[in-house]
Amino acid sequence: MVIDDKNTTEKKHWAKEVVQRTKRRDDVLNTRFVQKKINQLTSNISEASAAISDLQIQLSTYWMQTTSEITNQRLAQATTKNILLERTRQATTTAAAAATTTTDTDDEISTRAPTTTTAKNYAREPVDRIEKFILEYIKSCTQHVQKMAQIRIQLAKAQMEEFKALEDFE
């Protein structure tokens, strides 16, 4: 909401500045001035977009590190479990017990790999949703800014014509 309040204040100031500065100028100067203001708004939008892209990169890096840590923890747990199973296998003297333990170890390893993949997808899904919402927000804001700039240009031209008509009348 802070961004919206700041933009609203800037929009009001911009509109007031356009009206004040275009009253006594010709079309060429008015066009240059309005184009300058549009370029400033475009620059602000580009800066905000760059900041959002930077935050997206930071967020994806964070999620990659998080999933990497989860994977490492699960790998460590699986390794610990394998070591414990190997020690118990060495302690037992019968071959049948060793074969059963080997089968259990294979089952544990095969069930761990898909879980890690599921964890990666689970961690990535919120990031994708956030990216989608941010992009939709940027698109709606830029469309609004473009429409507002066009309206301001039309308003400035109408006020300029009105002022010229008033000067001609006097």
VENBEL-V122380 format. One record per residue. SS is DSSP state (helix for helix, strand for strand, loop for the rest). PSI is psi in degrees with one decimal (NA if undefined). D_FIRST is the distance of its C-alpha to the first C-alpha in Angstrom with 1 decimal. Layout:
SS|PSI|D_FIRST ; SS|PSI|D_FIRST
This chain:
loop|-25.7|0.0 ; helix|-40.1|3.8 ; helix|-41.9|5.4 ; helix|-42.6|5.1 ; helix|-41.9|6.4 ; helix|-45.7|8.7 ; helix|-39.2|9.9 ; helix|-44.6|10.6 ; helix|-43.5|12.5 ; helix|-38.7|14.3 ; helix|-44.2|15.2 ; helix|-43.8|16.7 ; helix|-42.8|18.5 ; helix|-46.5|19.7 ; helix|-42.6|21.1 ; helix|-42.0|22.8 ; helix|-41.6|24.3 ; helix|-45.5|25.6 ; helix|-45.1|27.3 ; helix|-40.3|28.8 ; helix|-17.4|30.1 ; helix|-0.7|31.5 ; loop|-40.2|33.6 ; loop|32.4|36.6 ; loop|165.1|36.6 ; loop|174.1|38.2 ; helix|-38.5|36.7 ; helix|-47.2|37.1 ; helix|-40.2|35.2 ; helix|-42.7|32.4 ; helix|-43.6|32.2 ; helix|-45.0|32.0 ; helix|-47.2|29.3 ; helix|-38.4|27.1 ; helix|-38.8|27.8 ; helix|-43.8|26.8 ; helix|-39.6|23.4 ; helix|-40.7|23.0 ; helix|-37.5|24.1 ; helix|-44.1|21.6 ; helix|-40.8|18.7 ; helix|-40.3|20.5 ; helix|-43.1|20.8 ; helix|-40.1|17.1 ; helix|-41.3|16.6 ; helix|-41.2|19.4 ; helix|-43.0|18.2 ; helix|-39.8|14.9 ; helix|-40.9|17.2 ; helix|-40.1|19.5 ; helix|-40.7|17.0 ; helix|-41.4|16.0 ; helix|-41.2|19.8 ; helix|-42.9|20.5 ; helix|-36.0|18.2 ; helix|-41.9|19.9 ; helix|-44.3|23.2 ; helix|-41.7|22.4 ; helix|-43.8|21.4 ; helix|-36.0|24.5 ; helix|-43.4|26.6 ; helix|-46.0|25.4 ; helix|-35.8|26.3 ; helix|-41.1|29.6 ; helix|-40.9|30.4 ; helix|-47.1|29.6 ; helix|-32.6|31.8 ; helix|-42.2|34.4 ; helix|-41.1|34.5 ; helix|-43.7|34.8 ; helix|-44.4|37.6 ; helix|-39.7|39.3 ; helix|-43.0|39.3 ; helix|-37.6|40.7 ; helix|-41.5|43.3 ; helix|-40.9|44.3 ; helix|-42.8|44.7 ; helix|-40.8|46.8 ; helix|-43.1|48.8 ; helix|-43.6|49.4 ; helix|-41.6|50.5 ; helix|-41.0|52.8 ; helix|-43.4|54.3 ; helix|-42.8|54.9 ; helix|-36.8|56.5 ; helix|-39.6|58.6 ; helix|-40.0|59.9 ; helix|-32.8|60.8 ; helix|-40.4|62.5 ; helix|-31.8|64.5 ; helix|-32.5|65.5 ; loop|147.9|66.9 ; loop|-13.8|70.2 ; loop|146.0|70.4 ; helix|-30.7|69.5 ; helix|-40.0|68.2 ; helix|-36.9|65.6 ; helix|-39.7|64.5 ; helix|-41.5|64.2 ; helix|-42.8|62.0 ; helix|-39.4|59.8 ; helix|-41.5|59.5 ; helix|-43.4|58.4 ; helix|-39.4|55.7 ; helix|-42.1|54.4 ; helix|-40.5|54.2 ; helix|-41.6|52.3 ; helix|-41.4|49.8 ; helix|-42.4|49.1 ; helix|-30.3|48.7 ; helix|-20.0|46.2 ; helix|-35.5|44.0 ; helix|-47.6|43.3 ; helix|-31.6|41.6 ; helix|-40.0|39.4 ; helix|-42.5|38.0 ; helix|-41.8|37.3 ; helix|-40.0|35.5 ; helix|-39.1|33.4 ; helix|-45.8|32.4 ; helix|-38.7|31.4 ; helix|-39.1|29.6 ; helix|-30.2|27.6 ; helix|-28.3|26.8 ; helix|-46.7|25.7 ; helix|-34.6|22.2 ; helix|-43.6|21.7 ; helix|-41.5|22.8 ; helix|-42.9|20.4 ; helix|-44.2|17.4 ; helix|-41.9|18.8 ; helix|-45.5|19.3 ; helix|-40.5|15.7 ; helix|-43.9|14.4 ; helix|-40.5|17.2 ; helix|-39.7|16.5 ; helix|-44.4|12.9 ; helix|-44.5|14.4 ; helix|-44.7|17.1 ; helix|-38.2|15.3 ; helix|-40.0|13.2 ; helix|-35.3|16.4 ; helix|-39.7|18.4 ; helix|-42.8|16.2 ; helix|-42.6|16.6 ; helix|-45.2|20.3 ; helix|-43.0|20.8 ; helix|-40.3|19.2 ; helix|-42.2|21.4 ; helix|-41.2|24.4 ; helix|-41.5|23.9 ; helix|-40.0|23.6 ; helix|-45.5|26.8 ; helix|-41.3|28.6 ; helix|-43.6|27.6 ; helix|-41.6|28.8 ; helix|-42.7|32.0 ; helix|-42.2|32.6 ; helix|-35.3|32.2 ; helix|-44.3|34.4 ; helix|-39.9|37.1 ; helix|-42.3|36.9 ; helix|-41.7|37.3 ; helix|-40.8|40.3 ; helix|-38.5|41.8 ; helix|-42.6|41.6 ; helix|-42.4|43.2 ; helix|-36.1|45.9 ; helix|-39.5|46.6 ; loop|NA|47.0
